[in-house]
C-alpha cells in the first residue's frame, strides 16, 4: 500500500482485513505516519521508501492511494524498479487529464504490469446502482463495461486496449456526474481531455 492517509487508515485497510486480504506492506512519504497506521491496522512491514517495499518478494500488487497528481511519479518509479509487482491498483481519478492517463497505461503495459483503476461509485449510493446501469443502456457501453469486468474476473486480457479502457472510464464518470446532478451528459465532459 502506498499512502497512509485517512482513507487508507480508516477505510481501505479495514475493508481489506474484513475481506481477508493480506496487506504485506505500507509506505508513505511521511514514514512516521506510515508506522503509526501500520501499527494501528496490523500491517506487518512498514517501509521508509517505495524502493525498499518493492524489493520485498511478498509484495505482488501495489495499491496506490495518493492524490492523482502524485500517481504518475509513483507509477513511473514502480515501473522502473528492478523487481516489479504483478499489478497496480490506482485510485480514481487515475490522472490529471486524459493524456496523462494514457501515459500511465503505456508505462504499465511496457513494464509488463497490470494496471487497474478503483472505480468506487460514490454517487451509486444516492441514485442506486440499477439506475446508473439503466442510464448506460441502450447501446454498446454497458456491454463493453460488462465485457471488461468479465475479463478481469476471469484473469484474461480484454480484447480492448488500455486506451479503450481509459475512454470508457471517462464516459462512465461523465454519466455518474450527470445522474448525480440530474442532467444530461455534456459532450465537453467526454471530449475535453483530448
N, C-alpha and C positions, 0 to 999 in steps of 0.2 A: 504494500500500500504506500503510495506516495502522497503525502499530505496528512496533516493531523489536526485539521480544524474541527469546528463544531459538528459538521455533517458526518465526518469520519468518526469522531469520538462518540457521538450520541445516536447516530442513525446507522451508518454503514457497518461499523464493526459489530454493533448489537445485532443487526439483521443477519450478517454473515455467521455469527455464532449461533443464532437461532436456527439458521438453515443447515448448520452442520459443516460449514465451510472452514477450512483450515487456513487462517491467515498466519503466514510464516514470518513476516517481517514488516517493519514500518520505518519510513524515513520522512523527514520533514526538513524544510530549510532552517527550522529552529529546533536543533536536537533536544534541548531540554523539554520542549513541549511534546515532541515525539516520545521521549522517555516517560513522561507523565501519562500520556494517552496509552502507551503500550502497557504500562503497569496497571492502569485502571481497567483495561479491557483484556488483559492476559495475552498480549501478543508476545511470543517467545523471544523474538530478536528485534531490537531497535538499533538501527544503523545510523552512523553520523553522516554518511554520504550515499548517494544513489549508486555510485560505482561499487561501493562495498556491499550494498544489498544485492546488486546484480551478480556478484561473484559467488553468492551463496547458491549451491545447487538445488536447494529446496524451493527456490523462487521459480515458479513456472509461468505464472500470469501476474502482470503488474497492473494494479488498479490505480489509475492516476486521478486524484481528487484535488486538483489545483485549479485556479482560475483559468479561463480559456486563453488568456494572453500568455500564460506560462506553459500550456500544453505542448506547443511547438518545440521549445528548447528541451523540455523533458523527454519528449518522444525522440528527438534527434539524438540525445545522449544515450537513450536506451538502444536505439538502432545502431549506434556506433560502438557499443560495448563489445568486448571480446566474447563474453557469454551472454547470449540473448535469451529472453523468455520466449515461450511458445506464443503468448498472446498479450495484448494490451487491452484493458478496458478503460476507455477515456470517458469523461463525463460530458454531458451536453451543456452548452454548445461545444462542438469539437474544436472550433477555431474562431478567430475573429471575423473571418469572411470566407466566402466560398473558395477562392483561390488558395488560401492557406489550408483549408480542409483538404483540397485535392493534393497539395504538397504532402500533408501528413499521410494520406492514403498511399501515395507513391513511396515515401520514405519507408513505411512499414512493409509494403509489397517488396521493395528492393532488398530489404533486410531479412525477408522471409518470416516476418512476424505478422500474425493475425491481429487485425485491429477491429475492435467492436466499440460501439458508442452506446452508453447507457441512455436509453430513451424512456426514462420515467415520465409519466404523463400527469403533471400536477393538475391540469385542467380536467382530466378524466374523472377525478373525484367529484368535481362540481357538476359536470354535464353528463357524466356517465359514459362508460366505455362503449356501450352499444350505440349511443348517439354519435360518438366520434366515428365509430366503424361505419354507421349508416351514411355519414357525411362523405365518406370516401367512395361510396358506391352510388350509382353505377360507374362503370368504367374499369380501366385496367389497373388503377393504382392499388386498390385493395388486393387484387390478385398478385401484384408484384410484391407487396408487403408480406402477404402470406407465404409466397414463394421464398422470400429471403428468410423469414422466420423458420420455415421448414428446413432450409439448407443449414441454418445454424444449429437447429435441434438435431439434425442427422449428421452433424460434423462433416459436411461436404462443402466444397466450394460452390457458391452460387454461379449461375451462368451469366450473371450480370457483373459488370466491372465495379470497382470501388467508386468510380465516377458516377455510375448509376445509383449506387447506394447513397452517396452524398446528395445527389439531386432529389432522390426520394425523401431523404431526411428533411431537406429544405421545404419540400412541398407539404409533407406531413406537419411539420412545425407551423407552417402558414395556416393549414387547416385548423390546428388546435387553437391558434390565436384567434382566428375568425369565429370559431364556435364560442370561445370564452367571451368574446366581445359582441356576440350576436350580430355578425355582419358577414358579407361575402368575402371570399379570399381576394386580396388585391394582387394583381399580376406583378406589381413592383416588389412585393414581398418575395416572390419566387425568382424573379429575374434580376433583382438589384445587385446580387453578388457576382454576376458575370463580369 
